[in-house]
Amino acid sequence: MRIPFTKAQGTGNDFIILWEKECPGVIRTPEFISAICARRTGVGADALLILSRTPDFDFKMDYYNSDGSWETMCANGSRCAALFMVDRGLAGNSMRFLTGDGSHRVEFRDSRHIRLQMTPPSYAAEQLSVGGYCGNHVDSGAAHFVIEAPGFTREKVVSAAPAIRHADCFAPRGVNVNFYQLEEDSTLRVLTYEKGVESFMLSCGSGSVAAAYDAARKLRLSSPISIRVPGGKLQVEFDENWQEVWLTGPAVLLFKSTIDTEDLLQ
């Protein structure tokens, strides 16, 4: 069976988007997800987004990592999903949708400035020392371990993060790992290793919010905080108590096509 898909990206974090109504049930199996996300033998993506209708909301988004594992939330993916809905004529420029961590709002200025309301972040534990690094476990809709680490590089992330991601204290689900440093003018540079993708990432939206939350408390930063990731720029806005939190960034629908599920899974 041939199914339609859309390839999208937000600050370099790339996704395959499926409208569930157009697809067979096989799309939710780990075998299908890992196959379609494979870089050399599938379409290639960090993750798969499955969108569907649900009562009282414009849509529901289920997010799956490229290894087939389900995750609660993806902020970069959410902006791409919202742009997909607008492009299809299925929703307007302001919408409400549902993910594994609850409901969210989206507001469009344009495709380069999409505002996403985030779940208020919070510390899930006291400061921890894991893999030789001191940091904080932050829930920002997804689980993150954030570490202030000036001068960190991609090579250091790839070397240090896997041991933290698989640490016993985060078992059995594991944790995403984010290293950040303060630059000029309330700008944070954020580098991420993501579980389920098991790779250095060009961007992580919920990880950027988690890093901003930790930095605001430790370094007394005020809103807004600019985020610089390898794939581009994001902005985090928040009120005094971090109960109203918005992440703004771009989304791009790269192309649309179809793929044969039998060819993919052979």
N, C-alpha and C positions, 0 to 999 in steps of 0.2 A: 504493500500500500504506500502510495506517495503522500507525504504530508507536507504542508507549507510551514516555513519557519522564517523568522527574521533574525538577522545578526545585528547586535547593537554593542555599543561601548560607552562607558562613562569614565573619564579620566584614565583611560587605558585598561580598565577592568571590563572584560568582554563577556558577552552573554548570547545564548541562543534563546529566543522567545517563541513559545508555542501557545496558541489559543486552544484550550483543551477540547472545545466543542468540535474542532476540526480533526482530532487525532484519536487513535485507538488507545486502549488501556495500557499497552506496552510502554508508553512514554514515561511511566512512573517507575519502571523497573531499573535497578542499578545497572544492569547489563546495557540497556538502551542508553541511559544517561552517560555512562562512561564512554560508550561507543560514539555517540554523536558529539561529545565534547573533546574527543581525541584529536590532537593537533595534526597528525599525519594521515589518519585513516578515516576521520569523521569531518564534521564542519570545523571543529576546533573552538574551544571557549573555556573560560574559567568556571562557568556554571550554566545551568539550565533554569529558565524561568517558565513555569507553567501558570498561565492566567486563566481565570474562569469567573463566571458570574456567581454572586452570592447575595442573599437578601440584605437590604439596607445599606449596601455599599456599591460603589461603581464597579469594583472587581475584587477578586482575591488573588494573591500572588503566593505560589509555593516555590521556594528556592532550593535548588539542589546543587551541591558542589560537584565538581567534575568527576569525583570518585563515586558518585551516586548517593552520597549521604545527604539527608535533609537537614536544613539549617533554619533557624527561626526567622532571620531577617538579613537583607542585604540592601544597604542604602544606595549604592551606585546602581544596583539592579532595579531598585524601586523607581528611580528617575527614568531609566530606560523603559520600564514597563508602563509608566505613565505616558511617556511620549508615544509608545506603541498604541495605547488606547486612543490618544488624540488623533494620531495618524489614521487609525481605522475608523474614526468617527464614532467611537463607542463611548466617549466621555468628553467633557468640556475642559477648559483650562484650569478649573479648580475642581478637585475631586477628593473622595475619601475611599480608601481601600484597606483591605485586611491582609495581614501577614501572620506568621507564627508567633510574633511577640505582641500582637494586638492591632489596633487601628491607627491609621496615619492619614494626614492630609497632604496634598500637593498643590502648589500654586505655581503657575507658569508666568514668568516675565517674557522669556523666549527660550529657545532650545539650549542656549548657553547659560541661562540663569533659571534653573528649576529649583524651587524651594520645597524641601521635604521636612515635615514635622517628625521629629524623632521621639522615641520613648525616652523619658527622662533617665539619664545615666545615674548609676549608683555604684558604690564600692561593694563588692561581693565578699570581701574579706579584709582583714588588717594587712598592712604591708608584708609582703612575702619575699624570701630569698630563694630563688629557683635557678638552678643551673649556673650559680655564681653571680646572678644579677638580682638586685633589689628592685621590686616594682609593685604595682597594684593590680588586683583583679577587678576589672570594671565590667559591669553589665550595661551595655548601651543598646540593647535589643539583641545583641549577640555577645558571647563571652570573649573578653580580651584581657591579656596581661600586658600592661603598658609600662615602659621603662624609659626614664629620662637618661639618654645616652649620647652626649655631645660627640661629634666626630665619627659616628657610626657609618659604615659603608654597606653596600649591598653584599659584599663578600663576607663581612662580619655577621650580617643577618643570617645568611645561608648557613654559616658555620655554627652560630650560637642558638638559633631559634628552635630547631627540631627537638633538642633535649628539653626545652621548656614546654613546647607544644605537647610532648608525650609524658611530662612529669606526672608522677603518681597523684599529686595533690589536685590535678585537673581531670583525673580519670573518672568515668570511662569516656567522656565525650571529647576531652582535650580542650585546647584553648588557642585562639589566634594570638599572635605575638606582635606587638607594635613598639618600635623604638622611636623616640622623638627627641628633638633638640630645639631650643628657642633661638630664633634668628631675629633680625631687626624688625621693629614696628609690629610687635605682637603677632609674628608669623612663626608657625611651627613647621619644621620639616619632619615628616612622618614616613618611616619605612616599615613595611609589613610582611610577615610570613603568615600565610593563611592555611588553617587546617582544612582538610577535605580537598584542597587544591595541592597542598604540600609543596608550596613554591613561594619564592619571593614575588610580591605583587607590585604592579605599577600603581595600584591605588586600593584603598579600603575605606569606604565611607563611614561605617560604624566604628571602625578602628580609629579614624580621624577624630570622631566625636569623643571616643573614650580617651584619646590622648589629650584633647582640648580640655576635657573635664578634669583630668589629673593635673595638667599644667596650670589651669586656672586656680586651682586650690593651692598648689605648691609654690607657684611663681606670682600669684596675685594678679593674674591677667583679667582684663575686663572684656566684655563683648563689644564688637565681634572679634573672633580670632581667625586669621587667615591660615590656611593649611597648604603647604607645598608638598606634593607627592611626586614620584617620578613621572606619573602620567598627566600631571597638570596641577590645577589649583581648585581648592574648595574653600568654603567659608562657613564657620559655625557661629550662630547667634544664640544667645541665651539670656534669660532673665536672672534676677539676683539669686533665686533658689533653684535654678536649673530645672524648673518644671515646664517651662516653655522653651523648647530647643528646636532650632531649625538648621538644616544643612543645605547649603546652596551650591550647585555645581552644574556642569553640562551633561547632556546626553546626546548620542548620535545613533540614528538608525542607519547602519552601513549598507545592507542589501537584504533583499527578499528572494527566496528560492523555495524549492521543494527537494525532498530526499526520500528515497525508497527504504522503508524500514527493513525489508528482507535483505537488500544489498548491504545495509549497515550492519545487520546482525549475523550475517552468514559466517 
